Amino acid sequence: MDREKILLYSEKKENLGKPEHFLGAGEVKEPGCGDCLEMFIDTKREVITEFHYTVTDTACPPLKACAARVAECALGKPVMEAYLINAAQLSEFFGGLEKESIHCAQMAEIGLKRTLQDYAVKRAERISKQA
């Protein structure tokens, strides 16, 4: 596990915060520690143009790092391609998360998938209203 990389990513602020406008949102909570991760996306022509997230202030560095990394990975990708981002890839990026931190990558993956699913449902609703 690359602790320096985790600390570097856990301090990233570029995509941190809840935006005023978003087309999809998702949330995941860790029942054990109570950490909460929310994600928000905006798109243009089915490509993710904005990706923001909020995370519990007291969350551990690996969760903050995984949230920052998933945002970085999803930005600029088509929605369906972003859906393929998974916990194993996030863990591998950080040199393999330790057993007690792997749930952080899983939370980031679940949050991303929930956000993309919310986006897809809302997109379908918008399309059906236009028809």
C-alpha positions, 0 to 999 in steps of 0.5 A: 500500500502506497501511504504517500499516494493515499495521503496525497489523494486524500487531500485533493479538493478539486472535486470536493463539495456539492454542486448546485446543479447535477443530473445524478446523485448517489450515496453510500454509508458505512454502517461500521464507522458511520462514514458517508460518501455522496457523489454528483455528476453532470453530463453532456452528450452522455459524457461525464463533464462534472463529478463532485463528491462529499465525504464525512470530515472524519473519514479515514484517508483511504476513503477520501483518497478513493473518492478523489480517485473515482472522480478523477477516473470518471471525469471525461468518460462516457457514462457506460464506461464509467460504470466499469470502474471498480474497487479492485482498480481503485485498490490497485492504483494505491498499491493494494489497500490493506484488508481493513481499508478495502471497504473504502474502495468498495464504498467508492465503487458502490457510490459511483454505481448508485450515482450512475443508476440515478442519472440513468433513471432521471434521464429516462424520465426526461426522455419520456416527458419529451415524447 
